[in-house]
Amino acid sequence: MKVNTLNLVSREKRKAVLSDLNQARKERKQKLIASQLKEFQEEGKALKNEVVITAGKSILGTGFLDIEDIVETASKYKPVIGIYFLILDKKVVYIGQSINITSRIGHHFGVYQFDSYSFIECSAEELDLLESIYIQAYLPPLNGRSPTGKVTSPLSAKRIIGMAGKA
């Protein structure tokens, strides 16, 4: 004779067990539906992407790059530490330092007026000294000024000259 174990427990306990089973079934069903929906959306995206790729090739012809070509010819990103020079009409208008020059120049876009830039790489330990030397040597118009009108930099011109005498 087969015994139904649910008959051996209280009615409340049976209700709780059945409720838990129903809840677990609902959750499994919801996960399955969510998974199927995600698959359907992915297939739709892939189809849309293929249509856009075909349209891009039609519009751009040989100018359309395959994803493999883009990835294969990619440059490695490396933050550059150094001193940068913002230039306007072939004149240095601002000198700065950064541990990530590309990012820093991007922050200056729209703040300072410049049409090109140049930079020199250096170690983080050299930043203050090199920035100071270039600022004090070239006195760019957009760098900060003290209340007396002197160009400010991490190291003063007097200190730089004193360091040169010790070298």
Solvent accessible surface area in square Angstrom, and as a share of the most:
residue,aa,sasa,rsa
1,M,226,1.01
2,K,195,0.83
3,V,85,0.49
4,N,84,0.43
5,T,97,0.56
6,L,52,0.26
7,N,105,0.54
8,L,135,0.67
9,V,56,0.32
10,S,63,0.40
11,R,162,0.59
12,E,126,0.56
13,K,114,0.48
14,R,70,0.26
15,K,125,0.53
16,A,51,0.39
17,V,53,0.31
18,L,86,0.43
19,S,66,0.42
20,D,96,0.50
21,L,85,0.42
22,N,70,0.36
23,Q,92,0.41
24,A,38,0.29
25,R,130,0.48
26,K,121,0.51
27,E,82,0.37
28,R,148,0.54
29,K,131,0.56
30,Q,118,0.52
31,K,148,0.63
32,L,103,0.51
33,I,96,0.49
34,A,59,0.45
35,S,55,0.36
36,Q,100,0.44
37,L,95,0.47
38,K,129,0.55
39,E,104,0.47
40,F,146,0.61
41,Q,93,0.41
42,E,86,0.39
43,E,115,0.51
44,G,39,0.38
45,K,116,0.49
46,A,56,0.43
47,L,122,0.61
48,K,136,0.58
49,N,84,0.43
50,E,101,0.45
51,V,93,0.54
52,V,88,0.51
53,I,63,0.32
54,T,92,0.53
55,A,48,0.37
56,G,13,0.13
57,K,95,0.40
58,S,93,0.60
59,I,141,0.72
60,L,105,0.52
61,G,40,0.39
62,T,146,0.85
63,G,52,0.50
64,F,55,0.23
65,L,106,0.53
66,D,62,0.32
67,I,117,0.59
68,E,114,0.51
69,D,66,0.34
70,I,82,0.42
71,V,102,0.59
72,E,147,0.66
73,T,110,0.64
74,A,72,0.56
75,S,106,0.68
76,K,193,0.82
77,Y,150,0.57
78,K,128,0.54
79,P,65,0.41
80,V,26,0.15
81,I,58,0.30
82,G,0,0.00
83,I,0,0.00
84,Y,2,0.01
85,F,19,0.08
86,L,0,0.00
87,I,34,0.17
88,L,46,0.23
89,D,102,0.53
90,K,193,0.82
91,K,140,0.59
92,V,54,0.31
93,V,14,0.08
94,Y,29,0.11
95,I,0,0.00
96,G,2,0.02
97,Q,47,0.21
98,S,15,0.10
99,I,118,0.60
100,N,40,0.20
101,I,3,0.02
102,T,77,0.45
103,S,49,0.32
104,R,95,0.35
105,I,13,0.07
106,G,48,0.46
107,H,120,0.54
108,H,8,0.04
109,F,158,0.66
110,G,75,0.72
111,V,109,0.62
112,Y,57,0.22
113,Q,135,0.60
114,F,35,0.15
115,D,89,0.46
116,S,50,0.32
117,Y,98,0.37
118,S,52,0.33
119,F,82,0.34
120,I,61,0.31
121,E,105,0.47
122,C,22,0.13
123,S,45,0.29
124,A,48,0.37
125,E,151,0.68
126,E,79,0.35
127,L,12,0.06
128,D,72,0.37
129,L,58,0.29
130,L,40,0.20
131,E,17,0.08
132,S,0,0.00
133,I,62,0.31
134,Y,61,0.23
135,I,3,0.02
136,Q,38,0.17
137,A,65,0.50
138,Y,136,0.52
139,L,98,0.49
140,P,1,0.00
141,P,86,0.54
142,L,72,0.36
143,N,11,0.06
144,G,44,0.42
145,R,106,0.39
146,S,33,0.21
147,P,147,0.93
148,T,115,0.67
149,G,44,0.43
150,K,148,0.63
151,V,16,0.09
152,T,66,0.38
153,S,28,0.18
154,P,66,0.42
155,L,23,0.11
156,S,60,0.39
157,A,40,0.31
158,K,174,0.74
159,R,145,0.53
160,I,26,0.13
161,I,125,0.63
162,G,36,0.34
163,M,77,0.35
164,A,70,0.54
165,G,70,0.68
166,K,178,0.75
167,A,125,0.97
